[in-house]
Amino acid sequence: MGINPAISLLLVSDDPSYREAVADAVDHCPDLTLTATVVPDDSQPARVAAPADCVLIDADTDGLSLADFRAALRTHHPTLAVIVAAAESTTLPPSLSIHARVDTADPGIVPELARVVTTPNCRQASPSVSAE
């Protein structure tokens, strides 16, 4: 049996301590690769997320409209697995349409969560929300 290809995880966060905590969690996982970025200029997820299998978005990132960023991701990458990291007390919009949510206080769970949401048998196109 061969080695499974690495899962490419993109972290979007402006918090250096959170980026470091996620990097520490992923560092011991040979099946995961991590790329971390601060919010891209004019939030263009089409270019940012193109090579990723999964994106982890820090909901507390300054200057990032979580709903707009997620909608743009859905438009350009409908099957991209999306995890949102948020403080336990943060309320996310019900229409956000994400694959998973993780507490920012528990970055150690990110590797396993990334594996689960990128499992080919479980991945589905993200549901779109209609205002109709």
URPE-V902674 format. One record per pair of residues at least 12 apart in sequence whose C-alpha atoms are under 10 Angstrom apart, sorted by the first residue. I is the first residue (numbers start at 1). J is the second residue. D is the distance in whole Angstrom. If there is no record, write none. Layout:
BEGIN
i->I j->J d->D
i->I j->J d->D
END
This chain:
BEGIN
i->3 j->30 d->10
i->3 j->31 d->9
i->4 j->30 d->10
i->4 j->31 d->7
i->5 j->30 d->9
i->5 j->31 d->7
i->5 j->32 d->9
i->5 j->33 d->10
i->6 j->29 d->9
i->6 j->30 d->7
i->6 j->31 d->4
i->6 j->32 d->5
i->6 j->33 d->6
i->6 j->34 d->10
i->6 j->53 d->9
i->6 j->115 d->10
i->7 j->29 d->10
i->7 j->30 d->9
i->7 j->31 d->6
i->7 j->32 d->5
i->7 j->33 d->6
i->7 j->34 d->9
i->7 j->52 d->8
i->7 j->53 d->6
i->7 j->54 d->8
i->7 j->111 d->10
i->7 j->114 d->8
i->7 j->115 d->7
i->7 j->118 d->8
i->7 j->119 d->10
i->8 j->31 d->9
i->8 j->32 d->6
i->8 j->33 d->5
i->8 j->34 d->6
i->8 j->35 d->8
i->8 j->49 d->10
i->8 j->51 d->7
i->8 j->52 d->5
i->8 j->53 d->5
i->8 j->54 d->6
i->8 j->55 d->8
i->8 j->114 d->9
i->8 j->118 d->10
i->9 j->26 d->9
i->9 j->32 d->7
i->9 j->33 d->6
i->9 j->34 d->5
i->9 j->35 d->6
i->9 j->36 d->8
i->9 j->49 d->9
i->9 j->51 d->9
i->9 j->52 d->6
i->9 j->53 d->6
i->9 j->54 d->5
i->9 j->55 d->6
i->9 j->56 d->7
i->9 j->81 d->10
i->9 j->82 d->10
i->9 j->110 d->10
i->9 j->111 d->9
i->9 j->114 d->7
i->9 j->115 d->10
i->9 j->118 d->10
i->10 j->33 d->8
i->10 j->34 d->6
i->10 j->35 d->5
i->10 j->36 d->6
i->10 j->37 d->8
i->10 j->48 d->8
i->10 j->49 d->7
i->10 j->50 d->10
i->10 j->51 d->9
i->10 j->52 d->6
i->10 j->53 d->8
i->10 j->54 d->6
i->10 j->55 d->5
i->10 j->56 d->6
i->10 j->57 d->8
i->10 j->82 d->10
i->11 j->23 d->9
i->11 j->34 d->7
i->11 j->35 d->6
i->11 j->36 d->5
i->11 j->37 d->6
i->11 j->38 d->8
i->11 j->39 d->10
i->11 j->49 d->10
i->11 j->52 d->10
i->11 j->54 d->9
i->11 j->55 d->6
i->11 j->56 d->5
i->11 j->57 d->6
i->11 j->58 d->8
i->11 j->83 d->9
i->11 j->84 d->10
i->11 j->85 d->10
i->12 j->35 d->9
i->12 j->36 d->6
i->12 j->37 d->5
i->12 j->38 d->6
i->12 j->39 d->6
i->12 j->40 d->8
i->12 j->48 d->9
i->12 j->49 d->10
i->12 j->55 d->7
i->12 j->56 d->6
i->12 j->57 d->5
i->12 j->58 d->6
i->12 j->59 d->9
i->12 j->61 d->8
i->12 j->64 d->10
i->12 j->84 d->10
i->12 j->85 d->10
i->13 j->36 d->7
i->13 j->37 d->6
i->13 j->38 d->5
i->13 j->39 d->6
i->13 j->40 d->10
i->13 j->56 d->8
i->13 j->57 d->6
i->13 j->58 d->5
i->13 j->59 d->8
i->13 j->60 d->8
i->13 j->61 d->6
i->13 j->62 d->9
i->13 j->64 d->9
i->13 j->85 d->9
i->14 j->36 d->9
i->14 j->37 d->8
i->14 j->38 d->5
i->14 j->39 d->7
i->14 j->57 d->10
i->14 j->58 d->8
i->14 j->60 d->8
i->14 j->61 d->5
i->14 j->62 d->7
i->14 j->63 d->9
i->14 j->64 d->10
i->15 j->37 d->10
i->15 j->38 d->8
i->15 j->58 d->8
i->15 j->60 d->9
i->15 j->61 d->7
i->15 j->62 d->9
i->16 j->36 d->10
i->16 j->37 d->10
i->16 j->38 d->9
i->18 j->58 d->9
i->18 j->85 d->10
i->18 j->104 d->7
i->18 j->105 d->9
i->18 j->106 d->10
i->18 j->107 d->8
i->19 j->34 d->10
i->19 j->35 d->10
i->19 j->36 d->7
i->19 j->37 d->9
i->19 j->38 d->9
i->19 j->58 d->9
i->19 j->107 d->9
i->20 j->36 d->9
i->20 j->107 d->10
i->21 j->104 d->9
i->21 j->105 d->9
i->21 j->106 d->9
i->21 j->107 d->6
i->21 j->108 d->8
i->22 j->34 d->9
i->22 j->36 d->9
i->22 j->56 d->10
i->22 j->104 d->9
i->22 j->106 d->9
i->22 j->107 d->5
i->22 j->108 d->7
i->22 j->109 d->9
i->22 j->110 d->7
i->22 j->111 d->9
i->23 j->35 d->9
i->23 j->36 d->8
i->23 j->107 d->9
i->23 j->108 d->10
i->23 j->110 d->10
i->23 j->111 d->10
i->24 j->107 d->9
i->24 j->108 d->8
i->25 j->106 d->10
i->25 j->107 d->7
i->25 j->108 d->5
i->25 j->109 d->8
i->25 j->110 d->7
i->25 j->111 d->7
i->25 j->112 d->10
i->26 j->107 d->9
i->26 j->108 d->8
i->26 j->109 d->9
i->26 j->110 d->8
i->26 j->111 d->6
i->26 j->112 d->9
i->27 j->111 d->9
i->28 j->111 d->9
i->29 j->111 d->7
i->29 j->112 d->10
i->31 j->111 d->9
i->31 j->115 d->9
i->32 j->111 d->7
i->32 j->112 d->10
i->32 j->114 d->9
i->32 j->115 d->8
i->33 j->52 d->9
i->33 j->53 d->10
i->33 j->111 d->10
i->34 j->52 d->9
i->34 j->54 d->10
i->34 j->55 d->10
i->34 j->111 d->10
i->35 j->52 d->9
i->35 j->55 d->10
i->36 j->55 d->10
i->36 j->56 d->9
i->38 j->58 d->10
i->38 j->61 d->8
i->38 j->62 d->10
i->38 j->64 d->10
i->39 j->57 d->9
i->39 j->58 d->10
i->39 j->61 d->7
i->39 j->62 d->8
i->39 j->63 d->7
i->39 j->64 d->7
i->39 j->69 d->10
i->40 j->63 d->10
i->40 j->64 d->9
i->41 j->63 d->10
i->42 j->63 d->9
i->42 j->64 d->9
i->42 j->69 d->10
i->43 j->63 d->9
i->43 j->64 d->7
i->43 j->65 d->9
i->43 j->68 d->9
i->43 j->69 d->7
i->43 j->72 d->9
i->44 j->69 d->8
i->44 j->72 d->8
i->44 j->73 d->9
i->44 j->76 d->10
i->45 j->68 d->10
i->45 j->69 d->7
i->45 j->70 d->8
i->45 j->71 d->9
i->45 j->72 d->6
i->45 j->73 d->6
i->45 j->74 d->9
i->45 j->75 d->10
i->45 j->76 d->8
i->45 j->77 d->9
i->46 j->69 d->10
i->46 j->72 d->7
i->46 j->73 d->7
i->46 j->74 d->9
i->46 j->75 d->9
i->46 j->76 d->6
i->46 j->77 d->7
i->47 j->73 d->10
i->47 j->76 d->9
i->48 j->73 d->9
i->49 j->73 d->8
i->49 j->76 d->9
i->49 j->77 d->8
i->49 j->80 d->8
i->50 j->73 d->10
i->50 j->76 d->9
i->50 j->77 d->8
i->50 j->80 d->9
i->52 j->77 d->10
i->52 j->80 d->8
i->52 j->81 d->9
i->53 j->77 d->10
i->53 j->79 d->9
i->53 j->80 d->6
i->53 j->81 d->7
i->53 j->82 d->9
i->53 j->114 d->9
i->53 j->115 d->10
i->53 j->117 d->9
i->53 j->118 d->7
i->54 j->79 d->9
i->54 j->80 d->6
i->54 j->81 d->5
i->54 j->82 d->6
i->54 j->83 d->8
i->54 j->99 d->10
i->54 j->114 d->7
i->54 j->115 d->9
i->54 j->117 d->8
i->54 j->118 d->7
i->55 j->73 d->9
i->55 j->80 d->7
i->55 j->81 d->6
i->55 j->82 d->5
i->55 j->83 d->6
i->55 j->84 d->8
i->55 j->114 d->9
i->56 j->81 d->9
i->56 j->82 d->6
i->56 j->83 d->5
i->56 j->84 d->6
i->56 j->85 d->7
i->56 j->100 d->9
i->56 j->101 d->9
i->56 j->102 d->9
i->56 j->110 d->9
i->56 j->114 d->9
i->57 j->69 d->9
i->57 j->70 d->9
i->57 j->82 d->8
i->57 j->83 d->6
i->57 j->84 d->5
i->57 j->85 d->6
i->57 j->86 d->9
i->57 j->101 d->10
i->57 j->102 d->10
i->58 j->83 d->9
i->58 j->84 d->6
i->58 j->85 d->5
i->58 j->86 d->6
i->58 j->87 d->9
i->58 j->102 d->10
i->58 j->103 d->10
i->58 j->104 d->8
i->59 j->83 d->10
i->59 j->84 d->6
i->59 j->85 d->6
i->59 j->86 d->5
i->59 j->87 d->8
i->59 j->90 d->8
i->59 j->91 d->10
i->59 j->92 d->9
i->59 j->101 d->10
i->59 j->104 d->9
i->60 j->84 d->10
i->60 j->85 d->8
i->60 j->86 d->7
i->60 j->87 d->8
i->60 j->90 d->9
i->60 j->104 d->9
i->61 j->86 d->10
i->66 j->84 d->9
i->66 j->92 d->9
i->66 j->93 d->9
i->66 j->96 d->8
i->67 j->92 d->9
i->67 j->93 d->8
i->67 j->95 d->8
i->67 j->96 d->6
i->67 j->97 d->9
i->68 j->96 d->9
i->69 j->96 d->10
i->70 j->82 d->8
i->70 j->84 d->10
i->70 j->96 d->7
i->70 j->97 d->8
i->70 j->98 d->8
i->71 j->95 d->10
i->71 j->96 d->8
i->71 j->97 d->9
i->71 j->128 d->9
i->71 j->129 d->10
i->73 j->126 d->10
i->74 j->97 d->9
i->74 j->98 d->10
i->74 j->125 d->9
i->74 j->126 d->7
i->74 j->127 d->9
i->74 j->128 d->8
i->75 j->126 d->10
i->75 j->128 d->9
i->77 j->125 d->9
i->77 j->126 d->9
i->78 j->124 d->9
i->78 j->125 d->5
i->78 j->126 d->6
i->78 j->127 d->9
i->78 j->128 d->9
i->79 j->118 d->10
i->79 j->123 d->7
i->79 j->124 d->6
i->79 j->125 d->4
i->79 j->126 d->6
i->79 j->127 d->10
i->80 j->98 d->10
i->80 j->99 d->9
i->80 j->117 d->9
i->80 j->118 d->8
i->80 j->123 d->8
i->80 j->124 d->9
i->80 j->125 d->8
i->80 j->126 d->8
i->81 j->98 d->8
i->81 j->99 d->6
i->81 j->100 d->9
i->81 j->114 d->8
i->81 j->116 d->10
i->81 j->117 d->6
i->81 j->118 d->6
i->81 j->119 d->10
i->81 j->123 d->8
i->81 j->124 d->9
i->81 j->125 d->9
i->81 j->126 d->8
i->82 j->97 d->9
i->82 j->98 d->5
i->82 j->99 d->5
i->82 j->100 d->7
i->82 j->101 d->9
i->82 j->114 d->9
i->82 j->117 d->8
i->82 j->118 d->9
i->82 j->126 d->9
i->83 j->97 d->10
i->83 j->98 d->6
i->83 j->99 d->6
i->83 j->100 d->5
i->83 j->101 d->5
i->83 j->102 d->7
i->83 j->110 d->9
i->83 j->113 d->8
i->83 j->114 d->8
i->83 j->117 d->8
i->84 j->96 d->10
i->84 j->98 d->7
i->84 j->99 d->8
i->84 j->100 d->7
i->84 j->101 d->5
i->84 j->102 d->6
i->84 j->103 d->8
i->84 j->104 d->9
i->85 j->100 d->9
i->85 j->101 d->6
i->85 j->102 d->5
i->85 j->103 d->6
i->85 j->104 d->5
i->85 j->105 d->9
i->85 j->106 d->9
i->85 j->107 d->9
i->85 j->110 d->9
i->86 j->101 d->7
i->86 j->102 d->6
i->86 j->103 d->5
i->86 j->104 d->5
i->86 j->105 d->8
i->86 j->106 d->10
i->87 j->101 d->10
i->87 j->102 d->8
i->87 j->103 d->5
i->87 j->104 d->5
i->87 j->105 d->7
i->87 j->106 d->10
i->88 j->101 d->10
i->88 j->102 d->9
i->88 j->103 d->6
i->88 j->104 d->8
i->88 j->105 d->8
i->89 j->103 d->9
i->90 j->103 d->9
i->94 j->129 d->10
i->95 j->127 d->10
i->95 j->128 d->9
i->95 j->129 d->6
i->95 j->130 d->9
i->96 j->127 d->10
i->96 j->128 d->9
i->96 j->129 d->8
i->97 j->126 d->7
i->97 j->127 d->6
i->97 j->128 d->7
i->97 j->129 d->8
i->98 j->126 d->7
i->98 j->127 d->9
i->99 j->113 d->10
i->99 j->114 d->10
i->99 j->116 d->10
i->99 j->117 d->7
i->99 j->118 d->10
i->99 j->123 d->9
i->99 j->124 d->10
i->99 j->126 d->8
i->99 j->127 d->10
i->100 j->113 d->8
i->100 j->114 d->9
i->100 j->116 d->10
i->100 j->117 d->8
i->101 j->113 d->9
END
